[in-house]
Amino acid sequence: MIRTIRMSSRIWEKTWLLLAVGSVAGLQVNGQIIVTWANLHPASAWYSYANAAGETQQAGQYYYNGTTYHAALWSGTVGSMVDLHPAAAATSWVDAAAAGQQVGYASIAGKSRAAFWAGTAASFVDLTPSWASSAEALGVGSAQQVGWCDPTNPSSGVHAVLWSGSAGSCVDLHPAAWKSSQAYATTGSIQVGGVTKYGSGNEYAGLWAGTAASFVELGPEWWNSTSVVWTRAVAAGGTNQAGFYQLYNEFITKAAMWSGSSQSFVSLHPSGATTSSALATTDTLQAGTATINGQVCLGVWRGTAQSFVNLGPINSGLGAGLTNLEVRGIGIQGNTLYLAGDVSSQAVAVKVVLLPPSLHLAGIQSQGGAQTVTLAWTNNGVSSVLESGDTPNSGWKTAGGVRITNANSYAAIVTNTTSIQFFRLRAN
């Protein structure tokens, strides 16, 4: 969808806004987003849940035969479901999935075992190392898996760990000065999670680059009546890490972002929200939830609290006909969000395409036979490029002129150099 403004040589006589609108079955368009969804719930199951979603695959678990949960993988339709359950396991489920890999948990002989799959039940690998009594894999990226292991020493806390597809590849990431640690996500080179402090028991966000020695406390570990008392990083993408924090004497979470150090900490908590959490990030876009006016809403940021865009209440399915939607996982690819969750304990996958913002004519001035056009738009979470062309169908190029910003408002001042000129915002 592209918004286009046409300017003629007699611009004060002929100016209009063209909005391309399509009617496609299964789509919900609300001006900011296009929402599509798929019902993944198998008819034979009592319950099912999707925990991870991407462009081509979704993963989670379903209640098999009314007796136990089985790890499951879908490819966009309920009929595509693959049962990943290992034969020796009592229960299994998937916590995360990416690039054809799935990770999670399997209960075997009464113990929690870190699980890894590559799309089939036969591909199951128990990642639990010999030095751990139990384990779980929580994140996957590229050829890496991350999570936690519980050492056989009962006086120790759990340890953040990194795998590369086998139990023997396990790397203990735990920094010695901390009581316990967990890793929640990996980019394939950077791992993020949280560490628990001795004494206070407070948790602080942490980052690793493949070894315990590489640990960086993202924190920030502050302590006074107005400061952060605990944080957690749960997502990583590009050079950014995302998660949430809590202030002293508050009992709510607030969205946070880092870029590799405690000094880079940024509060993403939007004005007017009671709680918020950032659950996915790339170099340019963050996605998560915020409670606004008592409703949990899907939102996106572009690196600051002021850039927050409310995409709508999650419970009402973002206008797509889903009621009681609960989101369990969020992924980002370009300008598209992939949501994994359930409706009344039945697995669904939701695709949310962010549309370019509306382009408005803010003002025109005629000087020396040329028209200076001021175009304006507001941030809605989409990285967009202003383009101009002599025809509406071809020849588009990046528009010149002066671009200014003010919080979430943007404006471009462009000289109309031809007899007819078109302008549009195109999503990156």
TADAZI-V622305 format. One record per pair of residues at least 6 apart in sequence whose ideal C-beta (glycine too) atoms are under 7 Angstrom apart, sorted by the first residue. I is the first residue (numbers start at 0). J is the second residue. Records with the same first field share a line. If there is no record, write none. Layout:
# TADAZI-V622305
I=J / J
This chain:
# TADAZI-V622305
0=19 / 354
1=19 / 355 / 423 / 425
2=18 / 355 / 357 / 358 / 423 / 424
3=17 / 391 / 421 / 422 / 423
4=16 / 358 / 360 / 374 / 422
5=15 / 17 / 419 / 421
6=14 / 370 / 372 / 415 / 420
7=13 / 419
8=418 / 419
10=363 / 370 / 415
11=363
14=360
25=35
26=33 / 35
27=34 / 318 / 319
29=311 / 318
31=310 / 354 / 379
32=310 / 317 / 351 / 352 / 353 / 354
33=352 / 354
34=317 / 318 / 319 / 349 / 351
35=350
36=319 / 321 / 347 / 348 / 349
37=75 / 76 / 347 / 348
38=77 / 347
39=47 / 49 / 57 / 73 / 77 / 346 / 347 / 348
40=47 / 77 / 345 / 346
41=47 / 61 / 77 / 80
44=61 / 62 / 63
45=62 / 65
46=61 / 62 / 344
47=59 / 61 / 62 / 341 / 345 / 346
48=59 / 60 / 327 / 341 / 346
49=57 / 58 / 59 / 327 / 339 / 340 / 341 / 346 / 347 / 348
50=58 / 59 / 93 / 94 / 327 / 328 / 339
51=57 / 58 / 59 / 93 / 95 / 96 / 328 / 339
52=328 / 330 / 337 / 338 / 339 / 348
53=96 / 97 / 330 / 337
54=332 / 337
55=74 / 75
56=72 / 73 / 74 / 96
57=73 / 339 / 348
58=71 / 72 / 93 / 96 / 101
59=71 / 92 / 93 / 339 / 346
60=68 / 69 / 70 / 71 / 92 / 93
61=68 / 69 / 71 / 346
62=68
63=69
67=89 / 90
68=90 / 91 / 92
69=82 / 84 / 91
70=83 / 84 / 91 / 92 / 93 / 103
71=80 / 81 / 82 / 83
72=80 / 81 / 83 / 101 / 118
73=79 / 80
75=348
81=118 / 119
82=120
83=91 / 93 / 101 / 116 / 120
84=91 / 120
85=91 / 105 / 120 / 123
87=107
88=105 / 106 / 107
89=106
90=106
91=103 / 104 / 105 / 114
92=103 / 104
93=101 / 102 / 103
94=102 / 103 / 104 / 136 / 137
95=102 / 137 / 138 / 139
96=139
97=139 / 140
98=141
99=117 / 118
100=117 / 139
101=116
102=114 / 115 / 136 / 139 / 144
103=114 / 136
104=111 / 113 / 114 / 135
105=112 / 114
110=132 / 133
111=133 / 134 / 135
112=125 / 127 / 134
113=126 / 127 / 134 / 135 / 136 / 146
114=123 / 125 / 126 / 136
115=124 / 126 / 136 / 144 / 164
116=122 / 123
124=164 / 165
125=166
126=134 / 136 / 144 / 162 / 166 / 169
127=134 / 148 / 166
128=148 / 166 / 169
130=150 / 151
131=148 / 149 / 150 / 151
132=149 / 151
133=149
134=146 / 147 / 148 / 149
135=146 / 147
136=144 / 145 / 146
137=145 / 146 / 182 / 183
138=145 / 146 / 182 / 183 / 184 / 185
139=185
140=184 / 185 / 186 / 187
141=187
142=163 / 164 / 187
143=161 / 162 / 163 / 185 / 187
144=162
145=160 / 161 / 182 / 184 / 185 / 190
146=160 / 182
147=157 / 158 / 159 / 160 / 181
148=157 / 158 / 160
149=157
150=158
156=178 / 179 / 195
157=179 / 181
158=171 / 173 / 180
159=172 / 173 / 180 / 181 / 182 / 192
160=169 / 170 / 171 / 172 / 182
161=170 / 172 / 182 / 190 / 209
162=168 / 169
170=209 / 210
171=211
172=180 / 182 / 190 / 207 / 211
173=180 / 211
174=180 / 194 / 211 / 214
177=194 / 195 / 196
178=195 / 196 / 197
179=195
180=192 / 193 / 194 / 205
181=192 / 193
182=190 / 191 / 192
183=191 / 192 / 233
184=191 / 233 / 234 / 235
185=235
186=235 / 236
188=208
189=206 / 208 / 235
190=207
191=205 / 206 / 232 / 235 / 240
192=205 / 232
193=202 / 203 / 204 / 205 / 231 / 232
194=202 / 203 / 205
195=202
196=203
201=228 / 229
202=229 / 231
203=216 / 218 / 220 / 229 / 230
204=217 / 218 / 230 / 231 / 232 / 242 / 257
205=214 / 215 / 216 / 217 / 232
206=215 / 217 / 232 / 240 / 259
207=213 / 214
215=260
216=261
217=230 / 232 / 240 / 257 / 261 / 264
218=230 / 261
219=227 / 261 / 264
221=227
222=228
223=247
224=247
225=247
226=246 / 247
227=244 / 246
228=245 / 246 / 247
229=244 / 245
230=242 / 244 / 255
231=242 / 243
232=240 / 241 / 242 / 257
233=241 / 242 / 278
234=240 / 241 / 242 / 277 / 278 / 279 / 280
235=280
236=280 / 281 / 282 / 331
237=281 / 282
238=258 / 259 / 282
239=256 / 258 / 280 / 282
240=256 / 257 / 280
241=255 / 256 / 277 / 278 / 279 / 280 / 285
242=255 / 277
243=252 / 253 / 254 / 255 / 276 / 277
244=253 / 255
245=251 / 252
251=273 / 274
252=274 / 275 / 276
253=266 / 268 / 275
254=267 / 268 / 275 / 276 / 277 / 287
255=264 / 265 / 266 / 267 / 277
256=265 / 267 / 277 / 280 / 285 / 302
257=263 / 264
265=302 / 303
266=304
267=275 / 277 / 285 / 300 / 304 / 307
268=275 / 304
269=275 / 289 / 298 / 304 / 307
271=291
272=289 / 290 / 291
273=290
274=290
275=287 / 288 / 289
276=287 / 288
277=285 / 287 / 300
278=286 / 287 / 329
279=285 / 286 / 287 / 329 / 330 / 331
281=331
283=301 / 382
284=299 / 301 / 331 / 380
285=299 / 300
286=299 / 329 / 331 / 336
287=298 / 329
288=295 / 296 / 297 / 298 / 313
289=296 / 298 / 307
291=309
294=312 / 314
295=312 / 313 / 314
296=309 / 310 / 311 / 312 / 313
297=310 / 311 / 313 / 317
298=307 / 308 / 309 / 310
299=308 / 310 / 353 / 380
300=306 / 307
301=378 / 380
305=406 / 407
306=378 / 407
308=378 / 379 / 380
310=317 / 351
311=317 / 318
313=324 / 326
314=323 / 324
315=322
316=322 / 324
317=351
321=342 / 347
322=342
323=342 / 343
324=340 / 342
325=340 / 341
326=338 / 340
327=339 / 340
328=339
329=336 / 338
330=337
334=352 / 353 / 381 / 382 / 426
335=350 / 351 / 352
336=351
337=350
338=349 / 351
339=348
340=347
341=347
353=379 / 380 / 381
354=381
355=381 / 383 / 424 / 425 / 426
356=376 / 377 / 378 / 379 / 381 / 383 / 424
357=376
358=374 / 376 / 422 / 423 / 424
359=374 / 375 / 376
360=374
361=373 / 374 / 375 / 410
362=373
363=370 / 372
364=371
369=414 / 415 / 416
370=415
371=412 / 414
372=413 / 415
373=410 / 412
374=385 / 410 / 411 / 413 / 422
375=408 / 409 / 410
376=409 / 424
377=407 / 408 / 409
378=407 / 409
381=426
382=426 / 427
383=424 / 425 / 426 / 427
384=397 / 425 / 427
385=398 / 411 / 422 / 424
386=395 / 396 / 397 / 398 / 423 / 425
387=396 / 398 / 413 / 420 / 421 / 422
388=394 / 395 / 396 / 421
389=417 / 419 / 420
390=421
391=421
395=423
398=411 / 413 / 422
399=413
400=411 / 412 / 413 / 414
401=412
402=409 / 411
403=410
